[in-house]
């Protein structure tokens, strides 16, 4: 899939492009980077792309230590958990799907709190924190919608 492919809505699994979203972000979620091989179905939804954009933004923060026991470590693990539980939920069935997507949403909330802490500690700028918190808020809305639809 090319990097210019349109984003699909959170509920669309067919890969068909959706109408442009009214919500805007300082960082538009990008498709899977080139060279990562085959696309998996869960990677075609906006929820995955928004979570991935948040993770990539966080990993570019030079003032944040990601060593064990730090707020950066907590943030990295929470965002990784959100990505993993979203993907697992995509392929799950029944009530387990809703539970996994709800858990991914909870990890987004944990991530947003860690971002706030890093901002309060002046390890990231207010603009950096706001950018990632906006992405996490979008992901939480998408995951809520997915949970209700499952």
N, C-alpha and C positions, 0 to 999 in steps of 0.2 A: 504494500500500500504506500502510496506516495505521501510525502510530508504535507502536501497541499490538500489532503482529503478533508471533506467537511466533517465536523463533529456531529455525532448522533446524540439524541436526547437520552436522558437517564433511563427511560423506559423502552426505548427502541432497541431491538436486538437484530433487526434485519440488515443493518448497515446502511439503510437509506438516509440521506441527509435530512436534517430537520430545518425548520424555519430558524432564522437567526434569533438568538436569545436577547431579551431586553436587558439582562444583567450584564454588566461589563466588569472587567477586572483590569488592574494595572498590568497583569501578566496573563496573556491568553494561554490556556493549556495547549501544549504541543502534543502531536502524535508521538508514538513510540519512536525513539531515535533510530536512525538508519544503522544497519549492521547488527540488530538484535534478533534477527531471524524472523521466524513465522509469527504473525499476529495471532493472538488468541481471542476468542469472541468477547471476553470481558474487557479487553483493552480497547474496544471500539466505542465504549460508552463514555460520555462526558464525566461520569463519576470517577472513573479510573484516571482520566486525563487531568482532572482537577487535583486529585490526590497526588498524582505524580508531579504536577507542577509545583505543588506545595513542598513536596519532598526535595525536589531539585533546587528550589529557591533556598530552603533551609541549609542544604549542603554547600551552598556558595557563601555562607556567612563566615567571613574570616575571623571575626572576633569571638566565635563560639567554640568552646572546647567540647568535644564529643567523647571524652574519656569517661570511663565507668564512674557512675555516681554523680555526674554533673547534670545540670538542667538540660544541657545540650544532648547528653546521652538519653535522658528521659524523653525528650522531644523526638529524637531519632527513632527510638524504640516504639513510641506511640504512633508515629506516622507510618512506620513499617508495619505495625500491627493493623492499622486502618487499611492499608493497601492489601495486606494478606487476607484479612477477614472479608473485605469487599470481594476479592477474587474467589475465595472459598464459597461465599454466599451465592455468587453468580451461578455456580454449578451445583449447589445444594438443592434439595427438594423439600417442599412442605414448610412446616413451622421452623425447621432448622434454617432455612434461607432467611426468614425474617429475623431470627435470633442473631445470625451472623452479621447481617447488615446493621442491626441495632448495635451490636458490639463494635462494628467499624465506626458507627456514628459516635459512640462513647469515646473511642480512641481519638476521634477528631476533637472532641471537647477537651480531652486530656492534653492534646497537642496545643490547642488554643491557649490553655492555661500556661503551659510551658513557654510558649511564645511571649505571653504577657510577662511572665517572670523574667525572661531574658531581656525584655524591653525595660522593665523596672530596674534591672541590674545594669542597664546601659551597655549591654553586650551587643545589642542590635539597635538600630535607629527606630524611631516611631514609624517612619515610612516603611521600613522593612517588615516590622511587626504587623502593621496594618495590611500590607500586601498579602502576607501568608494567612493572617486571620480572616481576611475576606475570602480567600480560596477555601479555607477550612469551613467557613460558614456556608459557602455554596455546596461543598461536598456533604455537609450535614443535611441540608435541605434535600439534596438528591437521594441520599441514603434513607431519609425518612420516607420519601415517596416510594422508593423501591421496597422498603419494609411493608408499607401499607398495601402494595400491589401483590405481594407474594402470598 
